Structure formats: C-alpha cells, structure tokens
Amino acid sequence: MRNLRQQTFQGVNKHGRSEKGYGTITPPQTDKEIADYTAVIEMPDAPAEQKEKALVYRGVTYGKLTPPQTDKAIADWATVIEMPDALAECKKIAEDKLKSI
C-alpha cells in the first residue's frame, strides 16, 4: 500500500496542478521574490532600511534556488554588513547567514 505522500503527489503535472482532482500544489515563487527584492534595491528613493532588508531576504531566496546561488547570496549579505548605517538586526542576520555557509 502506498503512503499518503505518494498518493497526494500522484498525478501532479509540471505546473503543480493535480490531474486527478486532489487540489493544487503551489510551486515556489522564488523567481518572483528575487525580482521583487531587486526592484526595491534598485529604487533610488527607497529608504535604506527597506533596501537592507531586501538584500538580506534576496540572499535567503538565492539559497532556496535549485541549485542554490550561493555566490549571489554571499554578495548580498556582504553588502549589508559593509553598509555603515545598516540596522543591527540586518547585519546580524547577514553575519549569521554567512557563518552558516
């Protein structure tokens, strides 16, 4: 007898939609997330705090890709750490992420 996980994913097409009526499985939205974070980072009038957070989260999202884009994640986190007026919480997250690689 198959386990529940096998039954749930049976018949799922390449778009994450069920072909047998089990419901919809939402695929990761990492490309959209990266585009959204990049848009904030590139906004000339965005507050520095928003840009810092966007860099941190874009780095995290790069790590979710298959395969992970570690070099881009490291670059984003290093940028935050090098910002003289970056929020302490953003710097801490970036430093912790770099240590975990």
C-alpha positions as CSV (number, residue, x, y, z in Angstrom):
1,M,0.0,0.0,0.0
2,R,1.3,3.5,-0.9
3,N,1.8,6.1,1.8
4,L,-0.2,9.3,1.8
5,R,2.6,11.4,0.4
6,Q,2.8,9.2,-2.7
7,Q,-1.0,9.3,-3.1
8,T,-1.1,13.1,-2.7
9,F,1.6,13.8,-5.4
10,Q,0.4,11.1,-7.9
11,G,-0.9,12.8,-11.0
12,V,0.6,16.3,-10.4
13,N,1.6,17.9,-13.7
14,K,4.7,20.0,-14.3
15,H,2.7,23.2,-13.4
16,G,2.0,21.9,-9.9
17,R,-1.7,21.2,-10.7
18,S,-3.4,18.0,-10.0
19,E,-4.5,15.9,-12.9
20,K,-6.7,13.8,-10.6
21,G,-8.6,16.4,-8.6
22,Y,-6.5,16.2,-5.4
23,G,-6.1,20.0,-5.3
24,T,-3.5,22.5,-6.3
25,I,0.1,22.4,-5.2
26,T,1.6,25.9,-5.4
27,P,5.2,25.9,-6.8
28,P,7.8,28.0,-5.1
29,Q,7.7,31.7,-6.1
30,T,11.5,32.3,-5.8
31,D,11.9,34.0,-9.2
32,K,9.2,36.5,-8.4
33,E,10.6,37.0,-4.9
34,I,14.0,37.8,-6.3
35,A,12.5,40.2,-8.8
36,D,10.5,42.0,-6.1
37,Y,13.6,42.3,-3.8
38,T,15.7,43.5,-6.7
39,A,13.1,46.2,-7.6
40,V,13.3,47.6,-4.0
41,I,17.1,47.5,-4.0
42,E,17.2,49.4,-7.3
43,M,14.6,52.1,-6.3
44,P,16.5,55.3,-6.0
45,D,14.1,56.7,-3.4
46,A,13.6,53.6,-1.3
47,P,14.6,54.0,2.3
48,A,17.9,52.4,3.3
49,E,16.1,50.2,5.8
50,Q,14.0,48.7,3.1
51,K,17.0,48.1,0.8
52,E,18.9,46.4,3.7
53,K,16.0,44.1,4.3
54,A,15.5,43.4,0.6
55,L,19.2,42.4,0.3
56,V,19.0,40.1,3.3
57,Y,15.9,38.4,2.1
58,R,17.0,38.2,-1.5
59,G,20.2,36.4,-0.3
60,V,18.0,34.0,1.6
61,T,15.9,33.4,-1.5
62,Y,19.0,32.8,-3.7
63,G,19.8,30.0,-1.2
64,K,16.4,28.4,-1.9
65,L,17.0,28.0,-5.6
66,T,18.0,24.7,-7.1
67,P,20.9,24.7,-7.3
68,P,21.5,27.4,-4.7
69,Q,23.1,30.6,-6.0
70,T,25.5,30.9,-3.0
71,D,27.8,33.4,-4.6
72,K,24.9,35.9,-5.1
73,A,23.6,35.3,-1.6
74,I,27.1,35.9,-0.1
75,A,27.4,39.2,-2.2
76,D,24.0,40.4,-0.9
77,W,24.9,39.6,2.8
78,A,28.4,41.1,2.4
79,T,26.8,44.3,1.1
80,V,24.6,44.6,4.1
81,I,27.5,44.0,6.5
82,E,29.5,46.7,4.8
83,M,26.8,49.3,5.0
84,P,27.9,51.8,7.7
85,D,24.4,52.7,8.8
86,A,22.7,49.3,8.4
87,L,20.3,48.2,11.1
88,A,22.0,46.0,13.7
89,E,19.3,43.3,13.2
90,C,20.0,43.2,9.4
91,K,23.8,43.0,9.9
92,K,23.3,40.2,12.5
93,I,21.1,38.1,10.1
94,A,23.6,38.6,7.3
95,E,26.5,37.6,9.5
96,D,24.7,34.5,10.8
97,K,23.8,33.5,7.2
98,L,27.4,33.9,6.1
99,K,28.6,31.8,9.1
100,S,26.2,29.0,8.2
101,I,27.6,28.5,4.7
